[in-house]
Amino acid sequence: MMALLEKVKANLILTHNEDDTLLEGVLAAAISYTENYQHLGEGYYTDNTMSPATEQGVIMLASHFYESRDGSTGGFFNDNVSASEQVWKTVHLLLRMGKEWQV
């Protein structure tokens, strides 16, 4: 998870370590969301490699959780009310590629 943490920090353009504990928490939440969304078991990505699309979705989702931790839309698009919706649409498109489709 350390390499993924560094990718999230790079995405957020964070160069300090003060928020690492917070970032680890939002990253864990993003991975848990991903495993559930993709219909995989809890802890699936502990033992299995993420596809590049899934990894990007996790990075985007963790970044969104971090920037919106007060419940608002944060980051670069904080003045755009539809930005949060677009983040979720993009994340779902990325995660859909790794989804276990069952009938």
VENQUI-V105669 format. One line per field, one symbol per residue. psi: psi as a letter, one per 30 degrees, with the letter a starting at -180 (. if undefined). A space follows every 50 residues. Layout:
BEGIN
psi: ???
END
This chain:
BEGIN
psi: feeeeeeeeeefhkglgegeeeeeeeeeeeeeeeeeeghllkgegefkkk leeeeeeeeeeeeeeefgfgflkaafgfgjffeeeeeeeeeeeefffgkj kk.
END
